[in-house]
Every structure is written in structure tokens, then in C-alpha cells.
Amino acid sequence: MLKKSLHDQIKIIGFWTVGGVFWYLVIAFFLKSKYPIFDYSFNLEIAYDVIKDALTLAASFLAPVAAFVLFSDWRVQHKALKNEKLSEDILRILNTELLSFYNFNPRSKSDVEDFNNHQMQFHRNVANIYVMLDEIDANEVQANHFIENIKKIEVDLDGLYMSIFKQIEIVIEHDAISDFLDTHSMRKKEILLKKLKKFENINETHYENLIKVISQLKPLKV
């Protein structure tokens, strides 16, 4: 699309340049001619000077205009390439680096340790996603669509983390009384397991919402 845009701009510049040269030659012909025209022979020297002046003017016009067009196209292409790289990095984080947190259901001490080892990286990854998102130049429909979809999953990323965090708290509390068999402790463990199931379902909902959006996202291509 960028190449086509540059091609179209060159065609427009060429059209106006040729048109300008043509009308310059027409006007110069009438101004420099002696009348009645058919009573005088064609002056090659004057014609040469007129054509030379026309080409000089065309070159003077083309140089800055062509430089401006090429520079503008370079800026557009540079932004497009930057958008492509940022979108690829964002999708890489969503599809790989956050993978360990998607649909994570803690049930034991080892799960708690695993969560503690990875939760700071989770927050850094999410923060990096939105830092990079702010750097994307929303200059076209595709970029705007990508930005809106990533913003849309912010709630589910937060919800995913909080539902896992709540499960971790429940697992820790349940583990603390797991060896107790008294009536109060047994009832407490039953309540905790129900709460655990509740947050597991919440986690699954956020997970499904995330996957639904992420699976439809593609890198921003030049």
C-alpha cells in the first residue's frame, strides 16, 4: 500500500510537471512569435531557449517536490515498520511469555511457589504491552483496531491475575488446616474449596475472553 501511494504521488507530480511545461511552451510560443505568424519562419534559436527555460523551471520545481515526497514516504514507511515491530512484540508476550499464567489453577504449595516466582514478571509483561501500545502510531484503521482490541483485554488480564491471586490465598489457608479433622476445620475446608471453585470459574472466563481476542489479532503489516 505504501508503494502504491508513492507511485500515485509520482504520477501526480509528473502530470502537473508535464502540464506546466506544455502550457509554458504554448504561452511562450505566442508571446515570442511575430505576427502574423505564417508570414515568418520558425526561429530554432528562440525555440531552443524556450525549451531550455521550460526544462530548467521543471527541474527547479521537481527537485524540492520530489525530495519532500520521498521524505514524507520514508516517514510513513518508518512509522509502519515501527508499528509492525511493536505489534509483533506485543503478540509475542501475549502468546508466549504470559502462557504460564493463562488458566493457571493453583492447588498445592508448589503452585504457590510457582506463582510467587512468576507474578512480578507477569506485571512487567503487562506493563510492557501497554507501554509499547502507546508507541504505536494510530494512523490507519488496522492500527486503531489493534489498539482497541489490546485495550479491551486489559480488564481480563487484571481479572486473570486477581482470580489466581485469590486462589493462592485459599490454597495457603486450606494448607494451613489440611491436617485438622475437627468439625470446624472440616467445614472451613469445604467452604474454601467452594470458594476455590468459584475463582477457578472466574479465571476460566477471563482466560476464554483473552484467547478469543488474542486468536483474532495479527501483526500490523507494512
C-alpha positions as CSV (number, residue, x, y, z in Angstrom):
1,M,0.0,0.0,0.0
2,L,2.9,2.3,0.7
3,K,4.5,1.6,-2.7
4,K,1.2,2.3,-4.4
5,S,0.8,5.6,-2.5
6,L,4.3,6.7,-3.6
7,H,3.6,5.6,-7.2
8,D,0.4,7.6,-7.2
9,Q,2.2,10.7,-5.9
10,I,4.9,10.4,-8.6
11,K,2.2,10.1,-11.2
12,I,0.5,13.3,-9.9
13,I,3.8,15.2,-9.8
14,G,4.6,14.0,-13.4
15,F,1.2,15.1,-14.6
16,W,1.5,18.6,-13.2
17,T,5.1,18.9,-14.4
18,V,4.3,17.9,-18.0
19,G,1.2,20.1,-17.9
20,G,3.2,23.0,-16.6
21,V,5.9,22.6,-19.3
22,F,3.3,22.3,-22.0
23,W,1.4,25.4,-21.1
24,Y,4.7,27.3,-20.6
25,L,5.7,26.4,-24.1
26,V,2.3,27.4,-25.5
27,I,2.3,30.8,-23.8
28,A,6.0,31.4,-24.7
29,F,5.2,30.5,-28.3
30,F,2.5,33.1,-28.5
31,L,4.5,35.8,-26.6
32,K,7.7,35.4,-28.6
33,S,6.1,34.9,-32.1
34,K,6.0,37.6,-34.6
35,Y,2.6,38.3,-36.2
36,P,1.1,37.4,-38.5
37,I,2.7,34.0,-37.6
38,F,2.5,32.4,-41.0
39,D,4.5,35.3,-42.6
40,Y,7.6,34.5,-40.6
41,S,9.8,31.4,-40.5
42,F,10.2,29.2,-37.4
43,N,13.1,30.5,-35.2
44,L,15.1,27.5,-33.9
45,E,17.3,29.6,-31.6
46,I,14.4,31.1,-29.8
47,A,12.6,27.7,-29.7
48,Y,15.8,26.2,-28.1
49,D,16.0,28.9,-25.5
50,V,12.3,28.5,-24.6
51,I,12.6,24.7,-24.3
52,K,15.7,25.1,-22.2
53,D,14.0,27.6,-19.9
54,A,11.0,25.2,-19.6
55,L,13.2,22.3,-18.6
56,T,15.1,24.4,-16.1
57,L,11.9,25.5,-14.5
58,A,10.6,21.9,-14.4
59,A,13.9,20.8,-12.8
60,S,13.7,23.6,-10.2
61,F,10.1,22.5,-9.4
62,L,10.8,18.8,-9.4
63,A,13.9,18.8,-7.1
64,P,12.3,20.1,-3.9
65,V,8.9,18.5,-4.5
66,A,10.5,15.1,-5.2
67,A,12.6,15.4,-2.1
68,F,9.6,16.3,0.0
69,V,7.5,13.4,-1.4
70,L,10.3,10.9,-0.8
71,F,11.0,12.1,2.7
72,S,7.3,12.0,3.5
73,D,7.0,8.5,2.2
74,W,10.1,7.5,4.2
75,R,8.5,8.8,7.4
76,V,5.2,6.9,6.6
77,Q,7.2,3.7,5.9
78,H,9.3,4.2,9.0
79,K,6.2,4.5,11.2
80,A,4.6,1.5,9.5
81,L,7.7,-0.6,10.2
82,K,7.8,0.5,13.8
83,N,4.1,-0.4,14.2
84,E,4.8,-3.8,12.7
85,K,7.7,-4.5,15.2
86,L,5.7,-3.2,18.2
87,S,2.6,-5.3,17.3
88,E,4.8,-8.4,16.9
89,D,6.4,-7.9,20.3
90,I,3.0,-7.4,21.9
91,L,1.6,-10.6,20.4
92,R,4.8,-12.5,21.3
93,I,4.3,-11.5,25.0
94,L,0.6,-12.4,24.9
95,N,1.2,-15.8,23.1
96,T,4.3,-17.0,24.9
97,E,5.6,-15.1,27.9
98,L,2.2,-14.9,29.6
99,L,1.4,-18.5,28.7
100,S,2.3,-19.8,32.2
101,F,-0.4,-17.6,33.7
102,Y,-3.3,-18.5,31.3
103,N,-5.8,-20.8,33.1
104,F,-3.4,-21.4,35.9
105,N,-5.2,-23.3,38.7
106,P,-3.1,-23.5,41.9
107,R,-3.8,-26.5,44.2
108,S,-0.6,-27.1,46.2
109,K,2.4,-25.4,47.8
110,S,4.5,-25.9,44.7
111,D,1.8,-24.0,42.7
112,V,2.1,-21.2,45.3
113,E,5.8,-21.1,44.9
114,D,5.5,-21.1,41.1
115,F,3.1,-18.2,41.3
116,N,5.4,-16.2,43.6
117,N,8.3,-16.8,41.2
118,H,6.4,-15.5,38.2
119,Q,4.0,-12.9,39.4
120,M,6.4,-10.0,39.1
121,Q,7.3,-11.0,35.6
122,F,3.6,-11.1,34.8
123,H,3.2,-7.5,35.9
124,R,6.3,-6.4,33.9
125,N,5.0,-8.1,30.8
126,V,1.6,-6.5,31.1
127,A,3.2,-3.1,31.7
128,N,5.4,-3.6,28.7
129,I,2.4,-4.4,26.5
130,Y,0.8,-1.1,27.3
131,V,4.0,0.9,27.0
132,M,4.5,-0.5,23.5
133,L,0.8,0.1,22.7
134,D,1.2,3.8,23.4
135,E,4.1,3.9,20.9
136,I,2.0,2.6,18.1
137,D,1.1,5.3,15.6
138,A,-2.7,5.1,15.1
139,N,-2.6,6.4,11.6
140,E,-4.9,3.9,9.9
141,V,-7.9,1.7,10.6
142,Q,-5.8,-1.5,11.1
143,A,-3.6,0.1,13.8
144,N,-6.7,1.6,15.6
145,H,-8.4,-1.8,15.5
146,F,-5.3,-3.4,17.0
147,I,-5.0,-0.8,19.8
148,E,-8.7,-1.1,20.7
149,N,-8.5,-4.9,20.9
150,I,-5.4,-4.8,23.2
151,K,-7.1,-2.2,25.4
152,K,-10.2,-4.4,25.5
153,I,-8.3,-7.3,27.2
154,E,-6.8,-5.1,29.9
155,V,-9.8,-5.9,32.2
156,D,-9.3,-9.7,31.6
157,L,-5.6,-9.5,32.2
158,D,-6.2,-7.9,35.6
159,G,-9.1,-10.3,36.3
160,L,-6.9,-13.2,35.4
161,Y,-4.3,-12.2,37.9
162,M,-6.8,-11.4,40.7
163,S,-8.6,-14.7,40.3
164,I,-5.3,-16.6,40.5
165,F,-4.2,-14.5,43.5
166,K,-7.5,-15.3,45.3
167,Q,-6.9,-19.0,44.6
168,I,-3.4,-18.7,46.0
169,E,-4.8,-17.2,49.2
170,I,-7.3,-20.0,49.5
171,V,-4.7,-22.7,48.9
172,I,-2.5,-21.3,51.6
173,E,-5.4,-21.1,54.0
174,H,-6.5,-24.6,53.2
175,D,-3.0,-26.0,53.5
176,A,-2.7,-24.5,57.0
177,I,-5.6,-26.5,58.3
178,S,-5.4,-29.5,56.0
179,D,-4.3,-31.9,58.8
180,F,-7.1,-30.8,61.2
181,L,-10.1,-33.1,61.3
182,D,-12.3,-31.3,63.8
183,T,-15.8,-30.2,62.7
184,H,-14.9,-26.5,62.4
185,S,-11.8,-27.2,60.3
186,M,-13.7,-29.7,58.1
187,R,-16.5,-27.2,57.5
188,K,-13.9,-24.4,56.8
189,K,-12.1,-26.6,54.3
190,E,-15.4,-27.3,52.5
191,I,-16.1,-23.6,52.3
192,L,-12.6,-22.9,51.0
193,L,-13.0,-25.5,48.3
194,K,-16.2,-23.9,47.1
195,K,-14.5,-20.5,47.0
196,L,-11.6,-22.1,45.1
197,K,-14.0,-23.4,42.5
198,K,-15.7,-20.0,42.2
199,F,-12.4,-18.2,41.5
200,E,-11.4,-21.1,39.1
201,N,-14.6,-20.4,37.1
202,I,-13.8,-16.6,37.1
203,N,-10.3,-17.4,36.0
204,E,-11.6,-19.6,33.1
205,T,-14.0,-16.8,32.0
206,H,-11.1,-14.3,31.8
207,Y,-8.9,-16.9,30.0
208,E,-11.6,-17.6,27.4
209,N,-12.1,-13.9,26.8
210,L,-8.4,-13.4,26.4
211,I,-8.0,-16.3,24.0
212,K,-11.0,-15.2,21.9
213,V,-9.4,-11.7,21.3
214,I,-5.8,-12.8,21.0
215,S,-6.6,-15.5,18.4
216,Q,-8.0,-12.9,16.1
217,L,-5.1,-10.5,16.4
218,K,-2.5,-10.2,13.6
219,P,0.7,-8.2,13.4
220,L,0.4,-4.8,11.7
221,K,1.9,-5.4,8.3
222,V,3.5,-2.8,6.1
